[in-house]
Amino acid sequence: MALEGLRILDFTRLGFGAQATLICGCLGAEVIRVESTRFPDAIRVMPPFVPEPGERGEAFGAATLANATGAPSANRGGIFYKYNTGGKRSITVDARHPKGLALLKDLVAESDVVAESFAAGTLARWGLPLEVMRELRPDLVYVSMCGFGHEGPDTSHVTMGPTAQALTGLTFMVGLPDRPPAGWSFSYLDHVGGYLGAIAILAGVIHRRRTGEGQHIDVSQLEPATALSGALLLDAMLNGRPSRRPGFPSGNRRAHPPAAPSGAYRCTGDDRWVVVSCRTDEQWSALVGAMGAPAWAADPRFATLVGRVEHADDLDAHVESWTRGRDRYEVMDLLQSVGVPAGAVQDAADRLERDPQLAARGHYTDLGNDEVDALPLEGVPFRMTATPPHTGGALRRGPPCLGEDTEAVLGEVLGMSTDQVAALRVEGVLS
Amino acid sequence: MTAPLDGVRVLELTDESAEYCGRLLAGLGADVVKVEPAEGAPSRHIGPFLDDEPGPDRSLAFWADNVGKRSVVALDDTDVVALCAAADVVVHTLRPAQAAARGLDVDALHERAPGLVVCAVTPFGQDGPWADYLADDLVLMALGGSMAACGYGPGAGGVYDTPPLASHGDQAWRTASTYAAIAVLGALAWRAESGQGQLIDVSAHECSASMTEWHLMTYLCSGGVHRRGPHPTLTAADGRQVAALNPDFLGPHVFAGMLRMLEDEGVAGELSDPAFADPVHRAGNYREVWRALKRLAARHDGETLYRLGQGAGLPWGVIRSPEEVLDDRHLRARGHFVELEHPELGRSVTYCGAPFVAHGSPWVMERRPPLLGEHTDEVRAQWSAGTPAAGTPAAGAPGRAGAAGDGDAGRAR
């Protein structure tokens, strides 16, 4: 695997940081999560919970950290299973215990990368500031990941994905004209930040191979987002056309390049939709043919792309009058068969149970652990011919139960005997 | 200081769907050369244009994703193949049949250059029942699941009367491009060990399908499906919206800070009742909490409200348009925005810069987007067959088979 032999000491929590290390794990890195039994990662103990066989769990809507005390165990928090594939291992160490801190220092000395996603200054308070880690491992690649990063005037700000999405323009870009932004209902930036965290780790490792030097790379959730608005920023600065203007954002319509029809159209079923997007006259003609050449489509207003864009409201109403009585997948397959870009609006259930492409590509890998039966989990969404990534990482296994690898890691990495580990456990160091 | 990919040659043969990958690799120091037809890459003809005047060197869409690259106009496919053979990495957006027709299939390329990393970014990947389907970003956002979860909540009677929405900014393409950059870095790390190239197969659909946070897990755990609807927002005195997530999400202790702020502002009202210290009581009377927050919001503009909330430990953020991000003091202090000269226009342009602060290998952002064919002669001279990759051995640059380093410093002991 591409990163075989690379060891990452992983102090990440929640989604953002863990997304970065899961990517590295899927590429073959050995990822050792350092955890705590007393302060478990919140996503281990908040709903939705992976149910016992035959039971239904609780949906995310009810989730707050305040009700996390009701967790059945530290190993059933569903969201943990989204962000901790890649064959990650889990150890528990009490960093406040002097012997615990000493263990962490020994592990830093044996690691290529330290990744963490605490608030700025947390690791330093534990006794692991960068200077100390560097003494232990002079060529260490240290990647910190938190909302505002470790440097700058607002590092104390508290963020979750939606906070950073609001501040960076992402929330603004989703909405219908002349209404408040709808935004994203999930933390897209936990993913994007994590992707850039993975790039930081990889860049740091490659740089070290070439120069022998380690470094600190500080990843925030803000910078990875700014380039996602594409040309909107340049259009505002250079053409004096701000995005905050009447009519923008324009729902599912796009001015660049122009397309019409372009949007989501209602189909049969409860809140079921299909997307259709025509940029060319050829695609428009094919769409008209697929619809059975209805009389309205011959309207001269719709003869050119410019006309179709100008009269998009009428056009959309007509297209929807055709899709409305049809199944979204049937519309998609029919239109694709004649060369019109189209796709069903799929939800998570559809992706898992109705999407033949994801199934054929092996997008999901069934993985479990001692407490949870195998679930169809996700890793990295690309293939490599010489070094195939695997959602179970180099170890080909599911997300770890809390602390399940403590003894194995201390033995393999630090050469400790079973008796030594047992003694530490009795002293409360491994909690 | 040396950049991580200093001297690594990346040849880019893509449409607009994967240009962001090359932009990221250029930022890491790679020599990214965009190979274009005589009329220019498709994105040069996508607006908006500078001063709304179309032209291959005036597309702002092109500028945004091609800053830091060089441009070569290729004569024909033989020319393109020769350039590929002189590269370390090829990123393209060709489907298998298109690549084969142009002599750019991976077997043909590896025959000439076995160490070549070939990264193909396509809507659905190299195979599968939908492999030949057509997609733009909108189609991929629909199939991937983001759209189903973005938009306005249901209207009267619980019926959704507005459609699911996709974000502007081509987010499915950007996610695919970012994953492509990750895979290329992984392949380069492997090549440094093995000398081997390989084919990377990026399916934008799979990328788009894997970025909806907890939604798959909710379905697996509860059988329920996440439906769309905005996060809660407060409307400030200037009409701006502030994302104001329920503070109890962060834990019950956060309420104390919020109450202090509301009392300082004299708008706490009923919330000062000790009963509200109990999270269960709050959860049952959240409407009262929200009323107090609305009273606060009516007193301040959006940016001030955002900072007030943050001062009280609340995860609030004012909803900014992309251009309003430019004024953010934190991003400015981190040196995020970069001015690049466009000498032919006699002006400089501000770009979003480094996606992170790398202390040992700063992000490379020195070249403005290339004019069409601007570097054709220069690149031909530098990349002519048989010449080792650019970069000097003293700077640790690799030879042909050893891009991205040749030591074993990256191995665990």
Interface residues (C-beta under 8 A of the other chain):
Chain A: A2 L3 G5 L6 R7 G15 I23 L27 E30 P47 P48 F49 V50 P51 R56 G57 E58 A59 F60 A63 T64 L65 A66 G78 I79 Y81 K82 E110 S111 D112 D139 F148 G149 E151 G152 P153 D154 T155 S156 H157 V158 T159 M160 G161 P162 T163 A164 Q165 A166 L167 T168 G169 L170 T171 F172 M173 V174 G175 L176 R179 P180 P181 A182 G183 W184 S185 F186 S187 Y188 D190 H191 V192 Y195 L196 G197 A198 I199 A200 L202 A203 G204 V205 I206 H207 R208 R209 R210 T211 G212 E213 G214 Q215 H216 I217 D218 V219 S220 L222 E223 P224 T226 A227 L228 S229 G230 A231 L232 L233 L234 D235 A236 M237 L238 N239 R241 P242 S243 R244 P249 S250 G251 N252 R254 A255 H256 P257 A259 S262 G263 A264 Y265 R266 D271 W273 V274 V275 S277 R279 Q336 G339 V340 P341 A342 G343 A344 V345 Q346 D347 A348 A349 D350 R351 L352 D355 P356 Q357 L358 A360 R361 H363 L375 P376 E378 V380 P381 F382 R383 M384 T385 A386 T387 P389
Chain B: T2 A3 P4 L5 D6 Y20 R23 L24 L28 I46 G47 P48 L50 D51 D52 S59 L60 A61 W63 A64 D65 V106 F124 G125 Q126 D127 G128 P129 W130 A131 Y133 L134 A135 D136 L138 V139 L140 M141 A142 L143 G144 G145 S146 M147 A148 A149 C150 G151 Y152 Y160 T162 P163 P164 L165 A166 S167 H168 G169 D170 Q171 R174 T175 T178 Y179 A180 A181 I182 A183 L185 G186 A187 L188 A189 W190 A192 S194 Q196 G197 Q198 L199 I200 D201 V202 S203 H205 E206 C207 A209 S210 M211 T212 E213 W214 H215 L216 M217 T218 Y219 L220 C221 S222 G223 G224 V225 H226 R227 R228 G229 P230 H231 T233 T235 Q241 V242 A243 L245 N246 D248 F249 L250 G251 P252 P279 A283 Y306 Q310 G313 L314 P315 W316 G317 V318 I319 R320 S321 P322 E323 E324 V325 L326 D328 R329 H330 L331 A333 R334 H336 V349 T350 C352 G353 A354 P355 F356 V357 A358 H359 G360 S361 G396 A397 P398 A404 G405 D406 G407 D408 A409 G410 R411 A412 R413
